[in-house]
């Protein structure tokens, strides 16, 4: 309203002098924003979880997941062969049953492997897997 001033909460459209509002387009809550996985100056990939997982496809991984507000199981552990990884998901398979699991990154707490990881992004050496203990 004219003559009124009030603090607008963060993320709210701001009023402009002619009375209209500017529009700020935000993705729905929980939607991943597009983020480049390449360093602009060098063109080399950055160290994102999905890139590290892609370098270790075929290895057995144990994934520790948390599911909030779930009365049946709040935390769950999945173990299987790492088949694929994307920005928002991981696919593993259980070799004993053939069951495949599509797991969401948003629920991921951490991952363990029983063998050394391949890690040759900008921070690792080009030919050596990570073997520090």
C-alpha positions, 0 to 999 in steps of 0.5 A: 500500500502507498506510504507503508513500509515493512520489512519483506522476508528474505526471498519475497518479491520486492515492491517497485515504485510503480506498485508492481512487484519484481518476480524471483523465480525459484525452483520448488523446494527440494529441487537441485539447482543446476551446478556445473561439474567443470572448473571453468579455467581448466575444464577439469571435473570438480570433486562432487560425490557423484563424480567420485562414485562414477570413478568407482562403479562396479565396487561394493559399497555400503550406503548409510541412509536416513529417512526423517519422519519415518516411524518404520525405519528412520535409518537404513543401510544398503550394501551392493554393487555400485552401478550408477550415480547421478547428481541426485541418485545412486543405483546399486544392486544386490548380487545375491538377489539381483534386486536393484535399488535407486537411492536418493542422495538427499537421504545419504549420510555416508558411504564405505568401501572395503577396498581403495577408491579410485580418485583422480580428480584435480586433488588426486594423482592421475594414475594412483587410487587413494590408498591413505589409511 
